[in-house]
Amino acid sequence: MEMRFILVFLLGLFCCSCGLTTRPEPNLPQPIFESYPLTVVLYLKPEFKNASANIDPVYGWTFEIGQASVEIVTKTLKAMFNRVITVEKITEIPQNFSAVIEPDIRAFKVEIEKLSVEIAYTFNVYDNQKQLIDTVSVSGKEKRQFFKFNLGKYLTEQAMKDAMAQLMVKFQNDPEIQTWLKARSETRTLKELKR
């Protein structure tokens, strides 16, 4: 009985002031490099956009991670590339683009007893022929040793920011993506020389 009371108390503090639904609003980490001079298409599947996690079915606490993920992924890609075109259907993909990036939420884990949140994403990166270049996996985890007002929202925002910082770094270091980027810049240089 005591343990159940403690868990209910922790859950209340974890979701404090967020009502029954929490929607994280993470800010973008500052980019550490210049953006790529490319146009990319961000393909947002409905299951990505509308993702939510019910962390406690008894009390009905839900985290709306889809819309928050759409916002931070869009901001991150806009920091990484000159132009980002967002589409929700494959048929909406325009003719002139360098890549299609398709995000997916692989996992979202909330551990109330440990005061931690973890989120994991995958990003499928396709070339302009819609052939898979590579899949980049990133995750963010945030844990606190102390209580903070609206802790669940705060931890989720921090975990999302951590994942986006990883995306920026991994995109720069991924061998397949770097090979593709190098080929794109060589093609652009040849076209400029032919003018």
C-alpha positions as a LaTeX table, in Angstrom:
\begin{tabular}{lrrr}
\hline
Residue & $x$ (\AA) & $y$ (\AA) & $z$ (\AA) \\
\hline
Met1 & 0.00 & 0.00 & 0.00 \\
Glu2 & 2.82 & 2.41 & 0.90 \\
Met3 & 4.65 & 1.68 & $-2.38$ \\
Arg4 & 1.49 & 2.36 & $-4.41$ \\
Phe5 & 1.02 & 5.68 & $-2.58$ \\
Ile6 & 4.62 & 6.66 & $-3.31$ \\
Leu7 & 4.24 & 5.79 & $-7.01$ \\
Val8 & 0.99 & 7.77 & $-7.27$ \\
Phe9 & 2.69 & 10.70 & $-5.51$ \\
Leu10 & 5.67 & 10.54 & $-7.89$ \\
Leu11 & 3.38 & 10.30 & $-10.90$ \\
Gly12 & 1.53 & 13.39 & $-9.72$ \\
Leu13 & 4.77 & 15.35 & $-9.37$ \\
Phe14 & 6.05 & 14.02 & $-12.69$ \\
Cys15 & 3.01 & 15.30 & $-14.56$ \\
Cys16 & 2.29 & 18.25 & $-12.28$ \\
Ser17 & 0.45 & 21.17 & $-13.90$ \\
Cys18 & 0.11 & 19.40 & $-17.21$ \\
Gly19 & $-3.42$ & 18.17 & $-16.68$ \\
Leu20 & $-4.03$ & 14.88 & $-18.34$ \\
Thr21 & $-2.05$ & 15.55 & $-21.50$ \\
Thr22 & 1.53 & 16.78 & $-21.78$ \\
Arg23 & 2.83 & 18.30 & $-24.98$ \\
Pro24 & 6.58 & 18.93 & $-24.88$ \\
Glu25 & 7.83 & 22.13 & $-26.54$ \\
Pro26 & 11.57 & 21.56 & $-26.99$ \\
Asn27 & 13.84 & 24.30 & $-28.28$ \\
Leu28 & 16.41 & 23.51 & $-30.92$ \\
Pro29 & 20.07 & 23.11 & $-29.96$ \\
Gln30 & 22.31 & 25.63 & $-31.71$ \\
Pro31 & 23.83 & 24.24 & $-34.93$ \\
Ile32 & 27.59 & 23.79 & $-34.84$ \\
Phe33 & 28.13 & 23.87 & $-38.61$ \\
Glu34 & 26.97 & 25.62 & $-41.77$ \\
Ser35 & 23.83 & 24.31 & $-43.40$ \\
Tyr36 & 24.06 & 22.08 & $-46.46$ \\
Pro37 & 23.10 & 23.94 & $-49.68$ \\
Leu38 & 20.40 & 21.39 & $-50.51$ \\
Thr39 & 16.62 & 21.11 & $-50.70$ \\
Val40 & 15.25 & 18.21 & $-48.71$ \\
Val41 & 11.74 & 16.85 & $-48.38$ \\
Leu42 & 10.54 & 16.00 & $-44.88$ \\
Tyr43 & 7.99 & 13.20 & $-45.24$ \\
Leu44 & 5.73 & 13.08 & $-42.18$ \\
Lys45 & 3.69 & 9.91 & $-41.92$ \\
Pro46 & 0.41 & 10.17 & $-39.94$ \\
Glu47 & 1.68 & 7.71 & $-37.32$ \\
Phe48 & 4.68 & 9.98 & $-36.69$ \\
Lys49 & 2.65 & 13.20 & $-36.52$ \\
Asn50 & $-0.03$ & 11.75 & $-34.28$ \\
Ala51 & 2.16 & 9.66 & $-31.97$ \\
Ser52 & 1.27 & 9.77 & $-28.30$ \\
Ala53 & 2.23 & 7.70 & $-25.30$ \\
Asn54 & $-0.15$ & 6.82 & $-22.51$ \\
Ile55 & 2.17 & 6.48 & $-19.53$ \\
Asp56 & $-0.52$ & 5.62 & $-17.00$ \\
Pro57 & $-3.80$ & 4.16 & $-18.24$ \\
Val58 & $-5.33$ & 4.32 & $-14.75$ \\
Tyr59 & $-4.89$ & 8.09 & $-14.46$ \\
Gly60 & $-4.95$ & 8.75 & $-18.20$ \\
Trp61 & $-1.70$ & 10.73 & $-18.46$ \\
Thr62 & $-0.69$ & 11.06 & $-22.08$ \\
Phe63 & 2.38 & 12.57 & $-23.74$ \\
Glu64 & 1.71 & 14.01 & $-27.22$ \\
Ile65 & 5.15 & 13.28 & $-28.62$ \\
Gly66 & 4.16 & 13.36 & $-32.30$ \\
Gln67 & 3.46 & 17.07 & $-32.71$ \\
Ala68 & 6.42 & 18.00 & $-30.51$ \\
Ser69 & 8.64 & 15.71 & $-32.62$ \\
Val70 & 7.34 & 17.29 & $-35.85$ \\
Glu71 & 8.26 & 20.74 & $-34.52$ \\
Ile72 & 11.76 & 19.90 & $-33.34$ \\
Val73 & 12.62 & 17.71 & $-36.37$ \\
Thr74 & 11.44 & 20.49 & $-38.72$ \\
Lys75 & 13.50 & 23.11 & $-36.86$ \\
Thr76 & 16.54 & 20.83 & $-36.84$ \\
Leu77 & 16.36 & 20.10 & $-40.58$ \\
Lys78 & 15.84 & 23.81 & $-41.34$ \\
Ala79 & 19.06 & 24.48 & $-39.44$ \\
Met80 & 20.84 & 21.70 & $-41.39$ \\
Phe81 & 19.63 & 22.47 & $-44.95$ \\
Asn82 & 18.94 & 25.55 & $-47.08$ \\
Arg83 & 15.36 & 24.50 & $-47.83$ \\
Val84 & 12.97 & 22.00 & $-46.25$ \\
Ile85 & 9.70 & 21.07 & $-47.94$ \\
Thr86 & 7.26 & 19.28 & $-45.65$ \\
Val87 & 4.83 & 16.76 & $-47.12$ \\
Glu88 & 2.35 & 14.36 & $-45.58$ \\
Lys89 & 1.77 & 12.12 & $-48.61$ \\
Ile90 & 4.27 & 10.51 & $-50.97$ \\
Thr91 & 2.30 & 11.91 & $-53.90$ \\
Glu92 & 3.06 & 15.45 & $-52.65$ \\
Ile93 & 6.83 & 15.06 & $-53.10$ \\
Pro94 & 7.95 & 17.70 & $-55.65$ \\
Gln95 & 10.18 & 17.12 & $-58.68$ \\
Asn96 & 13.32 & 19.04 & $-57.66$ \\
Phe97 & 14.83 & 17.91 & $-54.39$ \\
Ser98 & 18.08 & 16.43 & $-53.14$ \\
Ala99 & 16.78 & 14.01 & $-50.53$ \\
Val100 & 13.71 & 12.74 & $-48.72$ \\
Ile101 & 14.01 & 12.37 & $-44.96$ \\
Glu102 & 11.44 & 10.15 & $-43.25$ \\
Pro103 & 11.48 & 10.26 & $-39.43$ \\
Asp104 & 9.99 & 7.63 & $-37.16$ \\
Ile105 & 9.67 & 7.36 & $-33.39$ \\
Arg106 & 11.23 & 4.04 & $-32.45$ \\
Ala107 & 10.63 & 4.22 & $-28.71$ \\
Phe108 & 9.42 & 6.48 & $-25.93$ \\
Lys109 & 10.01 & 5.37 & $-22.38$ \\
Val110 & 9.06 & 7.11 & $-19.16$ \\
Glu111 & 10.33 & 5.75 & $-15.85$ \\
Ile112 & 8.52 & 7.64 & $-13.14$ \\
Glu113 & 10.33 & 5.90 & $-10.27$ \\
Lys114 & 13.72 & 6.82 & $-11.77$ \\
Leu115 & 12.62 & 10.30 & $-12.93$ \\
Ser116 & 13.82 & 9.63 & $-16.48$ \\
Val117 & 12.56 & 9.90 & $-20.05$ \\
Glu118 & 14.07 & 8.35 & $-23.17$ \\
Ile119 & 13.06 & 8.85 & $-26.81$ \\
Ala120 & 14.53 & 7.14 & $-29.88$ \\
Tyr121 & 14.11 & 8.08 & $-33.53$ \\
Thr122 & 15.14 & 6.65 & $-36.89$ \\
Phe123 & 15.57 & 8.79 & $-39.99$ \\
Asn124 & 15.44 & 7.08 & $-43.37$ \\
Val125 & 17.35 & 9.21 & $-45.88$ \\
Tyr126 & 16.51 & 8.68 & $-49.57$ \\
Asp127 & 18.17 & 10.24 & $-52.62$ \\
Asn128 & 16.27 & 12.09 & $-55.37$ \\
Gln129 & 15.59 & 8.72 & $-57.05$ \\
Lys130 & 13.94 & 7.63 & $-53.78$ \\
Gln131 & 16.62 & 5.01 & $-53.15$ \\
Leu132 & 17.60 & 4.51 & $-49.51$ \\
Ile133 & 20.96 & 6.12 & $-48.74$ \\
Asp134 & 21.02 & 5.14 & $-45.07$ \\
Thr135 & 19.04 & 4.98 & $-41.85$ \\
Val136 & 20.27 & 7.18 & $-39.03$ \\
Ser137 & 19.26 & 6.18 & $-35.49$ \\
Val138 & 19.41 & 8.64 & $-32.61$ \\
Ser139 & 18.13 & 8.71 & $-29.07$ \\
Gly140 & 17.94 & 11.11 & $-26.21$ \\
Lys141 & 17.69 & 10.40 & $-22.51$ \\
Glu142 & 17.27 & 12.75 & $-19.61$ \\
Lys143 & 17.31 & 11.89 & $-15.93$ \\
Arg144 & 17.05 & 14.08 & $-12.86$ \\
Gln145 & 17.94 & 13.48 & $-9.25$ \\
Phe146 & 15.57 & 16.18 & $-7.99$ \\
Phe147 & 11.96 & 17.21 & $-8.46$ \\
Lys148 & 11.16 & 20.04 & $-10.83$ \\
Phe149 & 7.82 & 21.61 & $-11.58$ \\
Asn150 & 6.23 & 19.76 & $-14.54$ \\
Leu151 & 9.14 & 17.32 & $-14.60$ \\
Gly152 & 7.73 & 14.97 & $-17.25$ \\
Lys153 & 7.45 & 17.72 & $-19.84$ \\
Tyr154 & 10.90 & 19.08 & $-18.98$ \\
Leu155 & 12.59 & 15.66 & $-19.21$ \\
Thr156 & 10.87 & 14.90 & $-22.53$ \\
Glu157 & 11.99 & 18.24 & $-24.00$ \\
Gln158 & 15.57 & 17.63 & $-22.90$ \\
Ala159 & 15.59 & 14.09 & $-24.32$ \\
Met160 & 14.26 & 15.39 & $-27.67$ \\
Lys161 & 16.93 & 18.11 & $-27.81$ \\
Asp162 & 19.60 & 15.51 & $-27.08$ \\
Ala163 & 18.32 & 13.31 & $-29.93$ \\
Met164 & 18.35 & 16.25 & $-32.40$ \\
Ala165 & 21.90 & 17.19 & $-31.43$ \\
Gln166 & 22.86 & 13.56 & $-32.14$ \\
Leu167 & 21.11 & 13.75 & $-35.53$ \\
Met168 & 23.19 & 16.79 & $-36.52$ \\
Val169 & 26.43 & 15.10 & $-35.53$ \\
Lys170 & 25.59 & 11.67 & $-36.96$ \\
Phe171 & 24.49 & 13.19 & $-40.26$ \\
Gln172 & 27.94 & 14.79 & $-40.59$ \\
Asn173 & 29.75 & 11.58 & $-39.65$ \\
Asp174 & 27.67 & 8.90 & $-41.42$ \\
Pro175 & 29.86 & 7.37 & $-44.20$ \\
Glu176 & 27.00 & 6.64 & $-46.64$ \\
Ile177 & 25.51 & 10.11 & $-46.24$ \\
Gln178 & 28.92 & 11.76 & $-46.59$ \\
Thr179 & 29.58 & 9.80 & $-49.82$ \\
Trp180 & 26.20 & 10.95 & $-51.13$ \\
Leu181 & 26.83 & 14.58 & $-50.09$ \\
Lys182 & 30.24 & 14.56 & $-51.76$ \\
Ala183 & 28.70 & 13.25 & $-54.99$ \\
Arg184 & 26.02 & 15.98 & $-54.80$ \\
Ser185 & 28.62 & 18.73 & $-54.41$ \\
Glu186 & 30.78 & 17.32 & $-57.25$ \\
Thr187 & 27.73 & 17.20 & $-59.54$ \\
Arg188 & 26.87 & 20.79 & $-58.65$ \\
Thr189 & 30.46 & 21.90 & $-59.31$ \\
Leu190 & 30.51 & 20.20 & $-62.74$ \\
Lys191 & 27.23 & 21.89 & $-63.69$ \\
Glu192 & 28.65 & 25.26 & $-62.64$ \\
Leu193 & 31.82 & 24.66 & $-64.73$ \\
Lys194 & 29.75 & 23.82 & $-67.82$ \\
Arg195 & 27.95 & 27.20 & $-67.72$ \\
\hline
\end{tabular}
